Amino acid sequence: MEIGAHIIVKGLVQGVGFRYFVYRKATALGLRGVVRNLINGDVEVEVEGERSPIEELIKDLKIGPRAAIVNDLRIEWRNSSGTLNGFTIE
């Protein structure tokens, strides 16, 4: 069963390749969604797919790419909207 998650990543996550890191991990896991920088310095991830691959992505997000420092993740589980196609970077 498909599910969705809205994730806010806090810390040193902009200017370190974080969005491209998320894109590579999410597409490798077969997930759909979007990743974007927020004006306050956080990174926002909206993702849909099977729960197990999303949980695997969340484990990766807690670490991030080499130059990132992840301080916190805020995760809100949602029903899958079915409107996301592929995975994009904004």
C-alpha positions in Angstrom: 0.0 0.0 0.0 1.3 3.4 -1.0 1.8 6.2 1.6 3.2 9.7 1.6 5.5 11.7 3.8 6.2 15.4 4.2 9.7 15.8 5.7 11.5 18.9 6.9 15.3 18.5 7.3 17.0 21.0 9.6 20.7 21.8 10.0 23.4 22.7 7.5 21.5 21.3 4.5 21.8 24.0 1.9 24.8 24.6 -0.3 26.1 21.0 0.4 24.4 19.0 -2.4 21.6 17.9 -0.2 18.8 18.1 -2.8 20.9 16.1 -5.3 21.6 13.5 -2.6 17.9 13.2 -1.9 17.1 12.9 -5.6 19.7 10.1 -6.1 18.5 8.1 -3.1 14.8 8.6 -3.8 15.0 7.6 -7.5 17.2 4.6 -6.6 14.4 3.5 -4.2 11.7 4.0 -6.8 10.0 6.8 -4.9 8.1 9.8 -6.4 8.2 13.3 -5.1 9.9 16.6 -4.9 12.8 18.2 -2.9 13.2 21.9 -2.4 15.2 24.5 -0.4 13.1 26.6 2.0 13.9 30.3 2.6 14.7 29.6 6.3 17.6 27.2 5.4 15.7 24.0 5.8 15.1 21.4 3.0 11.6 20.1 2.3 10.9 16.6 0.9 7.5 15.4 -0.3 7.7 11.7 -1.1 5.2 8.9 -2.0 5.6 5.2 -2.5 5.8 2.1 -0.4 6.4 2.6 3.3 9.6 0.5 3.5 11.6 2.5 0.9 10.4 5.8 2.4 11.7 4.6 5.8 15.0 3.7 4.1 15.1 7.2 2.6 14.5 8.7 6.0 17.5 6.8 7.4 19.6 8.3 4.6 18.2 11.8 5.3 19.3 11.6 8.9 22.9 11.4 7.7 22.8 13.4 4.4 25.8 13.9 2.1 29.3 14.3 3.5 29.3 18.1 3.9 25.9 18.2 5.6 25.1 18.5 9.2 21.5 17.2 9.9 20.2 18.4 13.3 16.6 17.3 13.1 14.0 15.7 10.8 10.3 16.5 11.1 8.2 13.8 9.5 4.4 13.9 8.8 3.0 10.7 7.4 0.1 11.2 4.9 -2.1 9.3 2.5 -0.6 9.1 -1.0 -2.1 11.8 -3.2 -1.3 9.9 -6.4 -0.4 13.2 -8.1 3.4 13.0 -7.9 5.2 11.7 -11.0 8.9 10.8 -10.9 11.1 12.7 -8.5 12.1 16.4 -9.1 14.4 19.0 -7.6 13.0 22.5 -7.3 
